[in-house]
């Protein structure tokens, strides 16, 4: 690790234990995607998130009837987050406004 840099804590999603993990980072390192816990021990849920220094950690949602989603990749610019849940593979503009189901992603 570069001695001039240190790891940053990204925070956590509300509603669950403090437990989150990053799986995706944009090329410039300004957008991070992963999953965080939003449920309780009695009602466990893991939800995909997008993180930026400006917005912090923002949940990307769950498909109806599911309890888990994971952000697995980010486009080079961080504009698109892709991931999956038990019901589908998704691609989401990182603003979190819309979700498009898709069969696969080959390139960003």
N, C-alpha and C positions, 0 to 999 in steps of 0.2 A: 504494500500500500504506500502511496505517496505520502511522505511525512507531513506535507502541507494540507492534507485532507483527512477527514475523519468520517466514519459512518454516521448517518443521521437516523434518528428514530422517526418513522413515518406516522406514528399514531395508531389508532385502532378504530374499527367501526363500532358504533353505539349498539348496545343491547346484548352484548355477549362478553365472555371473558377476554382479556387482553391477549389475543393470539392472532397474528396475521403473518403472511409470508408473501414475498414478491417472487413472481415467475417471469415477468416481462419488463423490459426497459427500452425506451426509445433510444435512437442513435445518439442524441445529445445528452441523455441521462435526465431530462427534465420531466418525463412522464414515466410512471411506474404502474404496473398492473399486477394483480395477484388475487388472493382470497383472504378474507377475515371472518372471524366468527361473530354472528349476530344473534344467535339463539342462546338458550340457557342449557344447563346440564340436562334438564328434563325435556327440553325441546330444542335439540341441537340444530343449528343452521350455519352454513358457510356460504358467504356471498362474495362474488367477484367485486373488485374495486379498481378504481383509477386514482392515482395520487399525483398531485403537483404541489410545488411549494406554495402556490397561490391559493388553491382550493382545499388542500389537505386531502385526506382519504375520503372518497365518495363512493358509496355502494352503487353497483350497476344493476342490481335487481335479480330476481329469481323468476323462472318460468312457473306458471300456475301449477301447483301440486308438487313442486320439487323443494328440496331443502338444501341444495348445494349448487353453486356455480363458481367457476374459476376463470380468471383472466390469464391466458397462457402466452400471449404474444402481443406485441405492440408494433405498429408500423414505424418506419424510421423517423417520421415526424411526430409520432405520438397521437396523430389524429384518429387512428382506428385502433381499437382494442378488440382482440378476438379471444374466444374461449369456448367453454362448453359447460353443460349441465346434463343431468340424466336424460333430458328430453330432446336436446338439440345441440348443434354447434352454432355459435352466434358471432356476428360481427357488429360492433357498435361504434358509431361515431363517439369519440371520447368525451363529447359533451354530455353523453348519456341520454339524449333526447329520444332516439329511436333505436330499434333493434331489427336486424334483418336476419332471418334464418337462412342458412346456406349449407351446401354439401361439403365444400372444401375451400381452402384459401391456398393459392399457390404462390402469389407474390403480393407485395404491398405496394 
